[in-house]
């Protein structure tokens, strides 16, 4: 079986664009920023943002844990801009 993903400096590179698309869809990452590089195709989470890789996955998990644990009365991004709350 051919390896379709490698990691280099904390970024996953995929052998083909379809491999990157499949991974992005399976892990609910955006598919609009799949960038071709000499090493392969990388998935960027947002413009000028981080790329998918083992370190990003760990950071995302920790951020979700930290976010779920907070109870300081600060509105979430979804609550901050919601059409029903705007005057």
C-alpha distances in whole Angstrom, upper triangle without the diagonal:
4,6,9,12,14,18,21,24,23,22,18,17,14,13,15,18,16,14,17,19,17,17,21,21,20,22,25,25,27,25,28,27,24,24,23,23,22,19,18,19,21,23,26,28,31,33,34,32,29,25,23,21,22,25,26,25,27,30,30,29,33,34,34,35,38,39,39,41,44,47,49,51,49,47,44,42,42,46,47,47,47,50,52,53,54,57
4,6,9,11,15,18,22,21,19,16,14,11,9,12,15,14,12,14,17,15,15,19,20,19,21,24,23,25,23,25,24,21,21,19,19,18,16,14,16,18,20,24,26,29,30,31,29,27,23,21,19,20,24,24,23,26,28,28,29,32,33,33,35,37,38,39,41,43,46,48,50,47,46,42,41,41,45,46,45,46,48,51,51,52,56
4,6,8,11,14,18,17,15,12,11,9,8,11,14,14,10,12,15,14,13,17,19,17,18,21,21,22,21,23,22,19,19,17,17,16,13,12,14,15,17,21,23,26,28,28,26,23,19,17,16,16,20,21,20,22,25,25,25,28,30,30,31,34,35,35,38,40,43,45,46,44,43,39,38,38,42,43,42,43,46,48,49,50,53
4,7,11,13,17,16,14,10,8,5,5,7,10,10,7,9,12,11,10,13,15,15,16,19,17,19,17,20,18,15,15,14,14,14,11,9,10,12,14,17,20,23,24,25,23,21,17,15,14,15,19,19,18,21,23,23,24,27,28,28,30,32,33,34,36,38,41,43,44,42,40,37,35,36,39,40,39,40,43,45,46,46,50
4,7,10,13,12,10,6,6,4,6,9,11,12,8,8,12,12,10,12,15,14,14,17,16,17,16,19,17,14,14,13,13,13,10,9,9,10,12,15,17,20,22,22,20,17,14,11,10,12,15,15,15,18,20,20,21,24,25,25,27,29,30,31,33,35,39,40,41,39,38,34,33,33,37,37,37,38,41,43,44,44,48
4,7,10,10,8,6,5,7,8,12,14,15,12,11,15,15,13,15,18,17,17,19,18,19,18,21,18,15,15,14,13,12,9,9,10,10,13,15,18,21,22,22,20,17,13,12,9,11,14,15,15,17,19,20,21,23,24,25,27,29,30,31,33,35,39,40,42,39,38,35,33,34,38,38,38,40,42,45,45,45,49
4,7,6,5,4,6,9,11,14,16,17,14,13,16,17,14,15,19,18,17,19,17,19,19,21,18,15,15,15,13,13,10,10,11,10,12,14,16,19,21,20,18,14,11,10,7,8,10,12,13,14,16,17,19,20,22,23,25,26,28,29,31,33,36,37,39,37,36,33,31,33,36,36,36,38,41,43,43,44,47
4,5,5,7,8,11,13,16,17,20,17,15,19,20,17,18,21,21,19,22,19,20,20,22,18,16,15,14,12,12,9,11,12,11,13,14,17,19,20,19,17,14,11,11,9,10,11,13,14,16,17,19,20,22,23,25,26,27,29,31,32,33,37,38,40,37,37,33,32,34,37,37,37,39,42,45,44,44,48
4,6,9,10,14,17,19,20,22,20,17,21,22,19,19,23,23,20,22,19,21,21,22,19,17,16,16,14,14,12,14,14,12,14,14,16,19,19,17,15,12,11,11,9,10,9,11,14,14,15,17,19,20,21,23,25,25,27,29,30,31,35,36,37,35,35,32,30,32,35,35,36,38,41,43,43,43,46
4,7,10,13,16,19,19,21,18,16,19,19,16,16,20,19,17,19,16,18,19,20,17,16,15,16,15,16,13,14,14,11,12,12,14,16,18,16,14,10,8,8,5,6,6,8,10,11,12,14,15,16,17,20,21,22,23,25,27,28,32,33,34,32,32,28,27,29,32,32,33,35,38,40,40,40,44
4,6,10,13,15,15,17,15,12,15,16,13,13,17,17,15,17,14,15,16,17,14,12,12,13,12,13,10,11,10,7,9,9,11,14,15,14,12,9,6,6,4,7,8,8,10,12,13,14,16,18,18,20,22,23,24,26,28,29,33,34,35,32,32,28,27,28,32,31,32,34,37,39,39,39,43
4,7,10,12,12,14,11,9,13,13,10,11,15,15,13,15,13,14,14,16,14,11,11,12,11,13,10,9,8,6,8,10,12,15,17,17,14,11,8,6,5,7,10,10,11,13,15,15,17,19,20,21,23,25,25,27,29,31,34,35,36,34,33,29,28,29,33,33,33,34,37,40,39,40,44
4,7,9,10,12,10,8,12,13,11,12,15,16,15,17,14,15,14,16,13,10,10,9,8,9,6,5,5,5,8,11,14,16,17,17,16,13,10,9,8,11,14,13,14,17,18,18,20,23,23,24,27,28,29,30,33,34,37,39,40,37,36,32,30,31,35,35,35,36,39,41,41,42,45
4,6,7,9,6,6,9,10,9,11,14,14,14,16,14,15,13,15,13,10,10,9,10,11,8,5,5,7,9,12,15,18,19,20,18,16,12,11,11,13,16,16,16,19,21,20,22,25,25,26,28,30,30,32,34,36,39,40,41,39,37,33,31,32,36,36,35,37,39,42,42,42,46
4,7,9,7,8,11,12,12,14,16,17,17,19,18,18,16,17,16,12,12,10,10,10,8,5,7,9,12,16,18,21,22,23,22,19,16,15,15,17,20,20,20,23,24,24,26,28,29,29,32,34,34,35,38,39,43,44,45,42,41,37,35,36,39,40,39,40,42,45,45,46,49
4,5,5,7,9,10,11,13,14,16,17,18,17,16,14,15,14,10,11,9,11,11,10,7,6,10,12,15,18,20,21,22,21,20,16,15,16,19,22,21,21,24,26,25,26,29,30,30,32,34,34,35,38,40,43,44,45,42,40,36,34,34,38,38,37,38,40,43,44,44,47
4,5,5,6,9,10,10,12,14,15,16,14,13,10,12,11,7,9,8,11,13,12,8,6,9,10,13,15,17,18,20,19,18,15,14,16,19,21,20,20,24,25,23,25,28,28,28,31,33,32,34,37,38,41,42,42,39,37,34,31,31,35,35,34,35,37,40,41,41,44
4,5,5,6,9,10,10,12,14,15,14,14,10,13,13,10,12,12,15,16,15,11,9,11,12,15,17,19,20,23,22,20,17,16,17,20,23,21,20,24,25,24,25,29,29,28,31,33,32,33,36,38,41,42,42,40,38,34,32,31,35,36,34,35,37,39,40,41,44
4,5,5,6,9,10,11,12,14,13,14,11,14,14,11,12,12,14,16,14,10,9,10,11,14,16,19,21,22,21,19,15,13,14,17,20,19,18,21,23,22,23,26,26,26,29,31,31,32,34,36,39,41,41,39,37,33,31,31,35,36,35,35,37,40,41,41,45
4,5,5,6,9,10,11,12,10,11,8,11,10,7,9,10,12,14,13,9,6,7,7,11,12,15,17,19,17,15,12,10,12,15,17,16,15,19,20,19,20,24,24,23,26,28,28,29,32,33,36,38,38,36,34,30,28,28,32,32,31,32,34,37,38,38,42
4,5,5,6,9,10,10,9,9,6,9,10,8,11,12,15,17,16,13,9,10,9,12,13,15,17,19,18,17,14,12,14,17,20,17,17,21,21,19,21,24,24,23,27,29,28,29,32,33,36,37,38,35,33,29,27,26,30,31,30,30,32,35,36,36,40
4,5,5,6,9,10,10,11,9,13,13,11,14,15,18,20,18,14,12,12,11,14,15,18,20,22,20,19,16,13,15,17,20,18,16,20,22,19,21,24,24,23,26,28,28,28,31,33,36,38,38,36,33,30,28,27,31,32,31,31,33,36,37,38,41
4,5,5,6,8,8,10,9,13,13,11,14,15,17,19,17,14,11,11,9,12,13,16,19,20,18,16,13,10,11,13,16,14,13,16,18,16,17,21,21,20,23,25,25,25,28,30,33,35,36,33,31,28,26,26,30,31,30,31,33,35,36,37,41
4,6,5,6,5,6,6,10,10,9,12,15,17,19,18,15,11,10,7,10,10,13,16,18,15,14,11,9,11,14,16,13,12,16,17,15,16,20,19,18,22,24,23,24,27,28,31,33,33,30,28,25,23,23,26,27,26,27,29,32,33,33,37
4,5,5,6,8,7,11,12,12,15,17,20,23,21,18,15,14,11,13,12,15,18,21,18,17,15,12,15,17,19,16,15,18,19,16,18,21,21,19,22,25,24,24,27,29,31,33,33,31,29,25,23,22,26,27,26,26,28,31,32,33,36
4,6,8,11,11,15,15,14,18,20,22,24,22,19,16,15,13,15,14,17,21,23,20,18,16,13,14,15,18,16,13,17,18,16,16,20,20,18,21,24,23,23,26,28,31,33,33,31,29,25,24,23,27,28,28,28,30,32,33,35,38
4,6,9,11,14,14,14,17,19,21,24,21,19,16,14,11,13,12,15,18,20,17,15,13,10,12,13,15,12,10,13,15,12,12,16,16,15,17,20,19,20,23,25,27,29,30,28,26,22,21,21,24,26,26,26,29,30,31,32,36
4,7,9,12,13,13,17,20,22,25,23,20,17,15,11,12,10,13,17,19,16,15,14,11,14,15,17,14,12,15,16,12,13,17,16,14,18,20,19,19,22,24,26,28,28,26,24,20,18,18,21,23,22,23,25,27,28,29,33
4,6,9,9,10,13,16,19,22,20,17,14,12,8,9,7,10,13,15,13,12,10,8,11,14,15,12,11,14,14,12,14,17,16,15,18,20,19,20,23,24,27,28,29,26,24,20,18,18,22,23,22,23,25,28,28,29,33
4,6,7,8,12,15,18,21,20,17,14,11,8,8,6,8,11,14,12,12,11,10,14,17,17,14,14,18,17,14,17,20,18,18,21,22,21,22,26,26,29,30,29,27,24,21,18,18,22,22,21,22,24,27,27,28,31
4,6,6,10,13,16,19,18,15,11,10,7,9,9,10,12,15,14,14,12,11,15,18,19,16,16,20,20,17,20,23,21,21,25,26,25,26,29,30,32,34,33,30,28,24,22,22,25,26,24,25,27,29,30,31,34
4,6,9,12,15,19,19,16,12,11,9,9,9,9,10,13,13,14,13,13,17,20,21,18,19,22,21,19,22,25,23,23,26,27,26,28,31,31,33,34,34,31,28,25,22,22,25,25,23,24,26,29,30,29,33
4,6,10,12,16,16,13,10,8,6,5,7,7,8,10,10,11,9,11,14,18,18,16,17,20,19,18,21,23,22,22,26,27,25,27,30,31,33,34,34,31,28,25,22,23,26,26,24,26,28,31,31,31,34
4,7,10,13,13,10,6,6,5,6,9,10,11,13,12,12,9,10,13,17,18,16,17,20,20,19,22,24,23,24,27,28,27,29,32,33,35,36,36,33,31,28,25,26,29,29,28,29,31,34,35,34,38
4,6,10,11,8,5,5,6,7,11,11,11,12,12,12,10,11,14,18,18,17,18,22,21,21,24,26,25,26,29,30,29,31,34,35,38,38,38,35,33,30,27,28,32,31,30,32,34,37,37,37,40
4,7,8,6,4,7,9,11,14,15,14,15,16,15,12,14,15,19,20,19,21,24,24,23,26,28,28,29,32,33,33,35,37,38,41,42,42,39,37,34,31,32,36,35,34,36,37,41,41,40,44
4,5,5,6,7,11,12,16,17,16,16,16,15,12,14,15,18,19,19,21,24,24,24,27,29,28,30,32,33,33,36,38,39,42,42,43,40,38,35,33,34,37,37,36,38,40,43,43,43,46
4,5,8,10,14,15,19,20,20,19,19,18,15,17,17,20,21,21,23,25,26,26,29,31,31,32,35,36,36,38,40,41,45,45,46,43,42,39,36,37,41,40,40,41,44,47,47,46,49
4,7,9,13,15,18,20,20,19,19,17,14,14,14,16,18,18,20,22,23,24,26,28,29,30,32,33,34,36,38,39,43,43,45,42,41,37,35,36,40,39,39,41,43,46,46,46,49
4,7,10,13,16,18,18,19,18,16,13,13,13,16,18,18,19,22,23,23,25,27,28,29,31,33,33,35,37,38,42,43,43,40,39,36,33,34,38,38,37,39,41,44,44,44,47
4,7,10,13,15,15,16,16,14,11,11,12,15,17,16,17,21,21,21,23,26,25,26,29,30,30,32,35,36,39,40,40,38,36,32,30,31,35,34,33,35,37,40,40,40,44
4,6,10,12,13,13,12,10,7,7,9,13,14,13,14,17,18,17,20,22,22,23,26,27,27,29,31,32,35,36,37,34,33,29,27,28,31,31,31,32,35,37,37,38,41
4,6,9,11,12,10,9,6,6,9,12,13,11,12,16,16,15,17,20,19,20,23,24,24,26,28,29,32,33,34,31,29,26,23,24,28,28,27,29,31,34,34,34,37
4,6,7,8,6,6,4,6,10,13,13,11,12,16,15,14,17,19,18,19,22,23,22,24,27,27,30,31,31,28,27,23,21,22,26,25,24,26,29,32,31,31,35
4,7,9,6,6,6,7,10,13,13,10,11,14,13,11,15,17,15,16,19,20,19,21,24,24,27,27,28,25,23,20,17,18,22,21,21,23,25,28,28,28,32
4,6,5,7,8,10,14,17,16,13,15,17,15,14,17,19,17,18,21,21,20,22,25,25,27,28,27,24,22,19,16,18,21,20,19,21,24,27,26,26,29
4,5,8,10,13,16,19,18,15,18,20,18,17,21,22,20,21,24,24,23,26,28,28,30,30,30,26,24,22,18,20,23,22,21,23,25,28,28,27,30
4,7,9,13,16,19,17,14,17,20,17,17,21,21,19,21,24,24,23,26,28,27,30,30,30,26,25,22,20,22,25,23,22,25,27,31,30,29,32
4,7,10,13,15,14,11,14,16,13,13,17,18,16,18,21,20,20,23,25,24,27,27,28,24,23,20,18,20,23,22,22,24,27,30,29,28,32
4,7,9,12,10,7,11,13,11,11,15,15,14,16,19,19,19,22,24,24,27,27,28,25,24,21,19,21,24,24,24,26,29,32,31,31,34
4,6,10,9,7,10,12,12,12,15,16,16,17,20,21,21,23,25,26,29,30,31,28,27,24,22,23,27,26,26,28,31,34,33,33,37
4,7,8,6,7,10,11,10,13,15,15,16,19,20,20,22,24,25,29,30,31,28,27,24,22,23,27,27,27,29,31,34,34,34,38
4,6,5,6,9,10,11,12,14,15,17,19,20,21,23,24,26,30,31,32,30,29,26,24,26,29,29,30,31,34,37,36,37,41
4,6,5,6,9,10,11,13,14,16,17,19,20,22,23,25,29,30,32,30,29,26,25,27,30,30,31,33,36,38,37,39,42
4,5,5,6,9,10,11,12,14,16,16,18,20,21,23,26,28,29,27,27,24,24,26,28,28,30,32,35,37,36,37,41
4,5,5,6,9,10,10,12,14,15,16,18,20,21,25,26,27,25,24,21,20,22,25,25,26,28,31,33,33,33,37
4,5,5,6,9,10,11,13,14,15,17,19,20,24,25,27,25,24,21,21,22,25,25,26,28,31,33,33,34,38
4,5,5,6,9,10,11,12,14,16,17,19,22,24,26,24,24,21,21,23,25,26,28,29,33,34,33,35,38
4,5,5,6,9,10,10,12,14,15,17,20,21,23,21,21,18,18,21,23,23,25,27,30,32,31,32,36
4,5,5,6,9,10,10,12,14,16,19,20,22,20,19,16,16,18,20,21,22,24,27,29,28,29,33
4,5,5,6,9,10,11,12,15,18,20,22,20,20,17,18,19,21,22,24,25,29,30,29,31,35
4,5,5,6,8,10,11,12,16,18,20,19,19,17,18,19,21,22,24,26,30,30,29,31,35
4,5,5,6,8,10,11,14,16,17,16,16,13,14,16,18,18,20,22,26,27,26,27,31
4,5,5,6,9,10,13,15,17,15,15,12,13,14,16,18,20,21,25,25,24,27,30
4,5,5,6,9,12,15,17,16,16,14,16,17,19,20,22,24,27,28,27,29,32
4,6,5,6,10,12,14,13,14,13,15,17,18,18,21,23,27,27,25,28,31
4,5,6,9,10,12,11,11,9,11,13,14,15,18,19,23,23,22,24,27
4,6,8,11,12,12,12,10,13,14,14,16,19,20,23,23,22,25,28
4,7,10,12,12,14,13,16,17,17,18,21,22,26,26,24,27,30
4,6,8,9,11,10,14,15,15,16,19,21,24,24,22,24,27
4,6,8,10,11,14,16,14,16,19,20,23,23,20,23,26
4,6,9,11,14,16,14,15,18,20,23,22,20,22,24
4,6,9,13,14,11,12,16,17,20,19,16,18,21
4,7,9,11,9,9,13,15,18,18,15,17,19
4,7,8,6,6,9,11,14,14,12,14,17
4,5,5,6,9,10,14,15,13,15,18
4,5,5,7,9,13,14,12,14,17
4,5,6,6,10,11,11,12,16
4,6,6,9,10,8,10,14
4,6,10,10,8,9,13
4,7,9,7,7,11
4,5,6,7,10
4,5,5,8
4,6,8
4,7
4
